[in-house]
Amino acid sequence: MPLYETVLIARSDVTQQQVETIVDTLTAQMDAEIGAEPGSPESVVKKREYWGLRSLAYRIKKNRKGHYMLLGLDAKPAAMNEMERQLGLNEDVLRFMTIRVDAIDAEAPSAILARKSDDRERGFRGPKPAGRFESGRKRGYDDREEFRARDESPVREDFGGFNAGAEE
């Protein structure tokens, strides 16, 4: 049977367990068609990853975030058509996309999860160095350069200003 990868995005106001339930019902229907038990080696689902609640690139049906789920499936095209029909009918599913792939690596994490783990491994890198304009300390309104320059300049007594002629 051909191999497929399906990514679905569920609404943000449903829980992770509800997203898992949606996927469980879909895969149980597909397993029932071929007579396999869910979770067995001959099951339709070869890979299943929950990517988490992520921000969407643009609003979809008034939602700014969504629960992402990846499924690696080994199914017949007719079963995939029925699964896509069920996903389209489900109100909690915002979008889905199915592509045909040559192989599914069930043990290795997808690119999304691999990138998340890389971000976690970086850890603390030390204090930030002083940049060109930032010394690291926060300045108040009176600490700006023009105020400091005015305060640090020497006061000239012989400066003829407005009051120079009034003293005489």
C-alpha positions as CSV (number, residue, x, y, z in Angstrom):
1,M,0.0,0.0,0.0
2,P,1.2,3.6,-0.6
3,L,2.6,5.7,2.2
4,Y,1.1,9.1,3.2
5,E,1.9,11.9,5.6
6,T,-1.0,14.0,6.9
7,V,-0.7,17.1,8.9
8,L,-3.8,18.5,10.5
9,I,-4.4,21.7,12.4
10,A,-7.2,21.7,15.1
11,R,-8.7,24.7,16.7
12,S,-6.9,26.2,19.7
13,D,-9.8,26.1,22.1
14,V,-9.9,22.3,22.0
15,T,-7.6,20.3,24.3
16,Q,-4.7,18.0,23.3
17,Q,-6.8,15.0,24.4
18,Q,-9.6,16.1,22.1
19,V,-7.2,16.3,19.2
20,E,-5.9,12.8,20.1
21,T,-9.5,11.6,20.2
22,I,-10.2,12.9,16.7
23,V,-7.2,11.1,15.4
24,D,-8.0,7.9,17.3
25,T,-11.5,7.8,15.7
26,L,-10.2,8.3,12.2
27,T,-7.5,5.7,12.5
28,A,-9.8,3.2,14.2
29,Q,-12.2,3.5,11.2
30,M,-9.3,3.0,8.8
31,D,-8.0,0.0,10.8
32,A,-11.5,-1.5,10.9
33,E,-11.6,-1.4,7.1
34,I,-8.5,-3.6,6.8
35,G,-9.4,-5.7,9.9
36,A,-6.4,-4.6,12.0
37,E,-6.4,-3.8,15.7
38,P,-5.3,-0.2,16.6
39,G,-1.7,-0.1,17.8
40,S,-0.8,-3.5,16.2
41,P,2.0,-3.8,13.7
42,E,-0.4,-4.2,10.8
43,S,-2.2,-1.0,11.8
44,V,-2.6,1.9,9.3
45,V,-0.7,4.4,11.5
46,K,3.0,4.0,11.3
47,K,4.0,7.4,12.9
48,R,2.1,9.8,15.1
49,E,3.5,13.1,16.4
50,Y,1.8,15.9,18.3
51,W,3.6,19.1,17.5
52,G,1.8,21.2,20.1
53,L,-0.1,24.5,20.1
54,R,1.6,26.7,17.6
55,S,0.9,30.1,16.1
56,L,-0.6,30.2,12.6
57,A,0.9,32.3,9.8
58,Y,-2.5,34.0,9.3
59,R,-5.9,33.8,10.8
60,I,-8.0,30.8,9.8
61,K,-11.7,30.9,10.8
62,K,-10.9,33.5,13.4
63,N,-8.2,31.4,15.1
64,R,-4.6,32.6,15.6
65,K,-3.3,29.4,17.0
66,G,-3.8,25.7,16.4
67,H,-2.9,22.2,17.6
68,Y,-0.7,20.5,15.0
69,M,-0.6,16.7,14.5
70,L,1.4,14.6,12.1
71,L,0.3,11.2,11.0
72,G,2.4,8.7,8.9
73,L,-0.1,6.3,7.3
74,D,0.1,3.1,5.2
75,A,-3.3,3.0,3.6
76,K,-5.2,2.5,0.4
77,P,-6.1,5.6,-1.6
78,A,-9.8,4.9,-1.0
79,A,-9.3,4.9,2.8
80,M,-7.4,8.1,2.5
81,N,-10.2,9.8,0.6
82,E,-12.6,8.7,3.3
83,M,-10.3,10.0,6.0
84,E,-10.0,13.4,4.3
85,R,-13.8,13.6,3.9
86,Q,-14.1,12.9,7.7
87,L,-11.5,15.6,8.4
88,G,-13.4,18.1,6.2
89,L,-16.6,17.4,8.1
90,N,-15.1,17.8,11.5
91,E,-15.7,21.3,12.9
92,D,-12.6,21.2,15.2
93,V,-10.2,20.7,12.2
94,L,-9.1,24.0,10.6
95,R,-6.9,22.6,7.9
96,F,-5.3,19.4,6.8
97,M,-2.8,18.4,4.1
98,T,-1.9,14.9,2.9
99,I,1.1,14.1,0.7
100,R,2.3,10.8,-0.6
101,V,5.8,9.8,0.5
102,D,8.3,7.1,-0.4
103,A,9.2,6.1,3.1
104,I,8.2,6.8,6.7
105,D,10.9,6.8,9.4
106,A,8.9,5.9,12.5
107,E,11.8,6.2,15.0
108,A,13.3,9.5,13.9
109,P,11.5,12.7,14.9
110,S,10.2,15.0,12.2
111,A,12.0,18.3,11.4
112,I,9.7,20.2,13.6
113,L,10.3,18.2,16.7
114,A,14.1,17.9,16.0
115,R,14.3,21.7,15.8
116,K,12.4,22.0,19.1
117,S,14.9,19.8,20.9
118,D,17.8,21.7,19.4
119,D,16.4,24.9,20.9
120,R,16.1,23.3,24.3
121,E,19.7,22.0,24.3
122,R,21.3,25.4,23.7
123,G,20.7,26.5,27.2
124,F,22.2,29.6,28.8
125,R,24.9,31.3,26.8
126,G,26.1,33.8,29.3
127,P,25.4,37.5,29.6
128,K,24.8,39.5,26.5
129,P,27.8,41.6,25.5
130,A,27.5,45.3,25.3
131,G,26.4,46.3,21.8
132,R,27.3,49.4,19.9
133,F,24.5,51.5,21.4
134,E,23.6,49.5,24.5
135,S,25.8,49.4,27.6
136,G,23.7,46.8,29.3
137,R,22.3,49.2,32.0
138,K,18.9,50.7,31.6
139,R,18.9,54.5,31.4
140,G,16.2,56.9,32.5
141,Y,15.0,60.0,30.7
142,D,17.7,62.3,32.2
143,D,20.5,59.9,31.3
144,R,20.3,60.5,27.6
145,E,23.4,61.8,25.9
146,E,22.3,65.4,25.4
147,F,21.5,65.8,29.1
148,R,24.8,64.2,30.1
149,A,26.8,66.5,27.7
150,R,25.1,69.6,29.1
151,D,25.8,68.6,32.7
152,E,29.4,67.7,32.1
153,S,30.4,70.8,30.2
154,P,32.3,73.5,32.2
155,V,30.4,76.6,33.1
156,R,32.0,79.7,31.4
157,E,31.8,82.9,33.4
158,D,32.7,85.2,30.6
159,F,29.8,83.9,28.4
160,G,27.8,86.9,27.2
161,G,24.2,85.8,27.3
162,F,21.0,87.7,27.9
163,N,22.0,88.8,31.4
164,A,25.4,90.1,30.4
165,G,24.3,93.6,29.9
166,A,21.9,93.8,32.8
167,E,24.6,93.6,35.5
168,E,26.3,96.8,34.5
